[in-house]
Each structure stands twice: as C-alpha cells, then as structure tokens.
Amino acid sequence: MKITMIMITAMLLCGVSGFAQNEEFIITDSGLKYRITEHGDGELPKIGDRVVVHYTGKLEDGTKFDSSLDRNEPFTFELGARQVIKGWDEGIALLHKGDKATFIIPPELGYGSRAAGSIPPNSTLVFDVELIDILPAIKIEPFNIEGKASITTDSGLKYYLVKEGTGKQAAAGDEVTVYYTGYFEDGTIFDSSVKRAQPFKFTLGMKRVIASWDEGVALMKIGDKMRFVIPYQLAYGEKGYPGVIPPKATLIFDVELLGIK
C-alpha cells in the first residue's frame, strides 16, 4: 500500500543546478532550503492541522517523479504527524495559506539512503508547492477491541472483527474503498485516510498494497470494521520504509470497508 508518505512527492522549477547558491533561498538549521515564490494572505498552519497542497516533484537533474497537478488532485495530510517526509513537515509549516514555494530537501530530510519508487538512494529532492487550504484536525477514535476475539491466519496476520457489516464479500479483482488508520504499537498514528477525509481505493489481489492488506480486506464484507495486527515480515520487513516506517515495525490498522465495485 502506498502509505501516505508513501504517496508524497514534489514539484520544481526547471534548471535545478545552481539553486544552492541562490541568495533568495533560506537555509534552516536542519538543512532545508526554501524560497517563497508567491505570497498568499492567509494564516500559518498549526501542528495537527490538515493542510491541502498542490505539488510537483523533481530530482536535481530535472526528472519529474510525481505531481498532484498532473492528476488534478490536491494532497491533504496532517501537519507534524510524520505522514510525510521530514522536509515536508518542516517546510509546509513555514508557509501561509496561499503561499507558493520551492523546497530543496537533502536526503536526510527525504528518503535517505534507500530508493523510494523512482527516487534513487541519497536523492536531493526539489518541490514546488502551493498551500491551498488549512482545515481543522479530525479526531481519530481507535477501534475498541475489548472483548473481541482475535483470529490469526496461517500467514501470521492477526485480525479482530470489531463491527460486522451486511454487504457483499470482497473478492480478488474488486475495486474496494476503505477508510483506514495505521498505528505503531505505541499507539502513534503514522497514516490515516480518515484524517485526510479521503477514502482509499485499490484493486484487491493485484499486489497494489502490502500482502497482508490483500489478505485481510478479502476477509471483509461491506460495512465490516476490522483491526489488523501485522508483523513486520508481512509489512515493510527488516528495513521498514524510509522516513515513515521504522525497521522491523509491527503495524496496526483499523479498517472499514465502505464499498466494492
């Protein structure tokens, strides 16, 4: 599954070379370089706010790796909740609503020494971003599993049926729509489609999400709410996912199956 971070990339002006020497860029203590290219007249976001941004991302050589503008889909995330790379959490917090900016993000504030999709290891990333809107935080209530029995599958996936639905069963090849919130074992949320108010869609059984998700959601009916407890071997393995998931992390997901197409 593309975990929101997992879903972050960026935007850039052409001709990246020479940006580090540009006097208009400000360098923060962490090493983030940023420049406001157009000033808005709105407020600054606060930690916990949901921020709505447009972005396009390029590598230093100008290769574009992602753009919300190309999809015409602004990206929403919770500021300061580690749902995005460190350079984004820091950079977006510096912008007022309506600001446009360019970020130059060193590897240690991006994806580090690991590749991430089409992003090579140790990549400096350049983002052109626009802070479109600031929305109040959505409070997440973890599913209550008190008194609920757990079932462990042959693969090692553990799940709890928290609420039983009445709709049809999901099957391989279906496009399923879910709400989810992902937690570490200490209760920290690392990603949530609920907080973004954006249901997540994917085709079941096509390896477009981690294998434990394909397995777990296939156990659900429309209206079901389940908690998955996923050992690291069935999630992001010994190395984790750069900037988001630590090595050998057990993941907990609260999932509601909203629809099947």
C-alpha positions as CSV (number, residue, x, y, z in Angstrom):
1,M,0.0,0.0,0.0
2,K,1.2,3.5,-0.7
3,I,1.3,4.9,2.7
4,T,0.8,8.5,2.5
5,M,4.4,9.0,2.6
6,I,4.3,6.7,0.8
7,M,2.1,8.7,-1.6
8,I,4.4,12.2,-1.1
9,T,6.5,13.7,-3.9
10,A,7.0,17.1,-5.2
11,M,7.4,20.0,-7.7
12,L,10.1,22.1,-9.2
13,L,11.2,25.0,-11.3
14,C,13.3,23.9,-14.3
15,G,17.0,24.1,-14.0
16,V,17.8,22.9,-10.5
17,S,21.5,23.4,-10.8
18,G,22.8,26.5,-9.0
19,F,19.8,26.7,-6.6
20,A,22.1,26.1,-3.6
21,Q,24.0,29.3,-4.4
22,N,20.8,31.4,-5.0
23,E,20.8,34.1,-2.4
24,E,17.0,34.1,-2.3
25,F,16.9,30.7,-0.6
26,I,16.8,30.4,3.1
27,I,18.6,27.5,4.8
28,T,17.1,26.2,8.1
29,D,19.2,24.6,10.8
30,S,18.1,21.1,9.6
31,G,19.5,21.8,6.1
32,L,16.2,22.5,4.3
33,K,16.4,25.2,1.6
34,Y,13.3,27.1,0.8
35,R,12.2,30.1,-1.2
36,I,8.7,31.8,-1.2
37,T,7.9,32.3,-4.9
38,E,4.4,33.9,-4.4
39,H,3.0,35.2,-1.2
40,G,-0.5,34.4,0.0
41,D,-2.5,36.4,2.6
42,G,-3.7,33.5,4.8
43,E,-2.7,32.2,8.2
44,L,0.1,29.9,9.2
45,P,-0.9,26.2,9.8
46,K,-0.5,24.7,13.2
47,I,0.7,21.2,14.2
48,G,-2.3,18.9,13.9
49,D,-4.0,20.9,11.1
50,R,-4.9,19.2,7.9
51,V,-3.1,21.0,5.1
52,V,-4.2,20.9,1.4
53,V,-1.4,21.3,-1.1
54,H,-0.6,21.0,-4.8
55,Y,2.9,19.9,-5.6
56,T,5.2,18.6,-8.4
57,G,8.4,16.8,-7.6
58,K,11.7,16.6,-9.5
59,L,15.1,15.3,-8.9
60,E,18.2,17.6,-9.1
61,D,18.6,16.7,-12.8
62,G,15.0,17.9,-13.6
63,T,13.4,14.4,-13.8
64,K,9.8,14.7,-12.6
65,F,8.7,11.9,-10.3
66,D,5.2,13.0,-9.3
67,S,2.7,15.8,-9.5
68,S,-0.6,16.4,-7.9
69,L,-1.2,18.9,-10.6
70,D,-0.9,16.3,-13.3
71,R,-3.6,14.3,-11.5
72,N,-5.7,17.4,-10.7
73,E,-5.9,16.0,-7.1
74,P,-4.6,18.2,-4.2
75,F,-2.9,16.2,-1.5
76,T,-4.1,16.5,2.1
77,F,-2.1,15.4,5.2
78,E,-1.9,16.2,8.9
79,L,1.0,18.5,9.7
80,G,3.5,17.3,12.2
81,A,2.1,13.7,12.3
82,R,5.0,12.1,10.4
83,Q,2.7,11.3,7.5
84,V,5.2,12.8,5.1
85,I,8.9,13.2,4.8
86,K,10.6,15.4,7.4
87,G,11.4,18.1,4.8
88,W,7.7,18.5,4.0
89,D,6.6,18.7,7.7
90,E,9.1,21.4,8.3
91,G,8.6,23.3,5.0
92,I,4.9,23.4,4.9
93,A,4.8,24.7,8.5
94,L,6.7,27.8,7.2
95,L,4.0,28.7,4.7
96,H,0.9,30.9,4.9
97,K,-2.3,29.8,3.2
98,G,-1.9,30.9,-0.4
99,D,1.9,30.8,-0.4
100,K,3.8,29.1,-3.2
101,A,7.3,28.0,-2.5
102,T,10.2,25.9,-3.7
103,F,11.8,23.4,-1.3
104,I,15.2,21.8,-1.8
105,I,15.3,18.8,0.5
106,P,18.5,16.9,1.3
107,P,18.4,13.1,1.6
108,E,18.4,13.1,5.4
109,L,15.1,15.0,5.3
110,G,13.7,12.9,2.4
111,Y,14.1,9.2,1.8
112,G,17.7,8.8,3.0
113,S,19.9,6.1,1.6
114,R,17.0,3.9,0.3
115,A,15.3,4.1,-3.0
116,A,11.6,5.1,-2.9
117,G,9.8,4.2,-6.1
118,S,11.5,6.1,-8.9
119,I,13.6,8.1,-6.4
120,P,17.2,6.8,-6.2
121,P,19.0,6.4,-2.9
122,N,20.6,9.5,-1.4
123,S,18.5,11.9,-3.6
124,T,18.1,15.6,-3.1
125,L,14.5,16.4,-3.9
126,V,13.1,19.7,-5.2
127,F,9.5,20.6,-4.6
128,D,7.4,23.4,-5.9
129,V,4.4,23.5,-3.5
130,E,1.3,25.6,-3.0
131,L,-0.5,25.7,0.3
132,I,-4.1,25.8,-0.9
133,D,-6.1,25.4,2.4
134,I,-5.8,24.7,6.1
135,L,-8.5,22.5,7.7
136,P,-9.2,21.7,11.3
137,A,-7.9,18.4,12.6
138,I,-10.1,15.3,12.6
139,K,-10.1,13.4,15.9
140,I,-9.4,9.7,15.4
141,E,-11.0,7.2,17.8
142,P,-9.2,3.8,17.8
143,F,-11.4,0.8,17.3
144,N,-12.4,-0.7,20.6
145,I,-11.4,-4.4,20.6
146,E,-12.2,-5.0,24.3
147,G,-14.0,-8.4,24.5
148,K,-13.4,-9.1,20.8
149,A,-11.7,-12.4,19.9
150,S,-8.6,-12.4,17.7
151,I,-8.0,-14.7,14.8
152,T,-4.6,-15.5,13.4
153,T,-4.3,-16.7,9.8
154,D,-1.7,-19.2,8.5
155,S,0.4,-16.3,7.3
156,G,0.6,-14.7,10.7
157,L,-1.9,-11.9,10.2
158,K,-4.0,-11.3,13.3
159,Y,-7.3,-9.6,13.0
160,Y,-10.3,-8.6,15.1
161,L,-13.9,-8.2,13.7
162,V,-14.9,-5.1,15.5
163,K,-18.2,-4.5,13.7
164,E,-20.0,-6.8,11.3
165,G,-21.4,-5.4,8.1
166,T,-24.3,-6.7,6.0
167,G,-22.9,-6.1,2.5
168,K,-21.3,-8.5,0.0
169,Q,-17.9,-10.1,0.5
170,A,-14.8,-8.6,-1.1
171,A,-13.0,-10.7,-3.7
172,A,-9.9,-10.6,-5.8
173,G,-10.3,-8.2,-8.7
174,D,-12.8,-6.0,-6.9
175,E,-12.1,-2.3,-6.6
176,V,-12.6,-1.7,-2.9
177,T,-13.0,1.5,-1.0
178,V,-11.8,1.7,2.6
179,Y,-11.2,4.1,5.4
180,Y,-8.1,3.2,7.4
181,T,-5.8,4.4,10.2
182,G,-2.4,3.0,10.7
183,Y,-0.7,2.8,14.2
184,F,2.6,1.8,15.6
185,E,2.5,-0.5,18.6
186,D,2.8,2.5,20.9
187,G,-0.4,4.0,19.5
188,T,1.3,6.6,17.4
189,I,-0.6,7.2,14.1
190,F,1.6,7.1,11.0
191,D,-1.1,7.4,8.4
192,S,-4.8,7.8,8.2
193,S,-7.2,8.2,5.3
194,V,-9.8,9.2,7.9
195,K,-7.7,12.3,8.9
196,R,-7.5,13.3,5.3
197,A,-11.2,12.7,4.8
198,Q,-10.2,10.8,1.7
199,P,-11.3,7.1,1.4
200,F,-8.6,4.9,-0.2
201,K,-9.4,2.8,-3.3
202,F,-7.4,-0.1,-4.7
203,T,-7.9,-3.3,-6.7
204,L,-7.9,-6.3,-4.4
205,G,-5.5,-9.1,-5.0
206,M,-3.3,-7.2,-7.5
207,K,-0.4,-6.6,-5.2
208,R,-1.1,-2.9,-5.1
209,V,-0.9,-2.9,-1.3
210,I,1.2,-5.0,1.1
211,A,0.3,-8.7,1.0
212,S,-1.4,-8.6,4.5
213,W,-3.8,-6.0,3.2
214,D,-4.8,-8.1,0.2
215,E,-5.3,-11.0,2.6
216,G,-7.1,-9.0,5.3
217,V,-9.5,-7.0,3.2
218,A,-10.5,-10.2,1.3
219,L,-12.0,-11.4,4.7
220,M,-14.3,-8.4,4.9
221,K,-17.8,-7.6,3.9
222,I,-19.2,-4.1,3.1
223,G,-19.7,-2.4,6.4
224,D,-17.2,-4.5,8.3
225,K,-14.8,-2.8,10.6
226,M,-11.6,-4.8,11.4
227,R,-8.4,-4.3,13.2
228,F,-5.3,-5.9,11.6
229,V,-2.2,-6.6,13.6
230,I,0.6,-7.1,11.0
231,P,4.0,-8.5,11.9
232,Y,6.9,-6.8,10.2
233,Q,7.5,-9.8,8.0
234,L,4.1,-9.2,6.4
235,A,4.5,-5.4,6.2
236,Y,7.7,-3.5,5.4
237,G,10.2,-6.0,6.6
238,E,13.5,-5.6,8.4
239,K,14.3,-2.3,6.8
240,G,11.0,-0.5,7.1
241,Y,10.1,2.3,4.7
242,P,12.3,5.4,4.6
243,G,11.1,8.3,6.6
244,V,7.9,6.6,7.7
245,I,8.1,3.1,8.9
246,P,11.0,2.0,11.2
247,P,12.8,-1.3,10.7
248,K,11.0,-4.4,12.0
249,A,7.8,-2.5,12.8
250,T,4.6,-4.3,13.7
251,L,1.8,-2.3,12.2
252,I,-1.8,-2.0,13.4
253,F,-4.5,-0.9,11.0
254,D,-8.2,-0.1,11.8
255,V,-10.0,-0.6,8.5
256,E,-13.6,-0.1,7.4
257,L,-14.8,-1.5,4.1
258,L,-17.0,1.2,2.6
259,G,-17.8,-0.2,-0.9
260,I,-17.0,-2.6,-3.6
261,K,-17.1,-2.0,-7.4
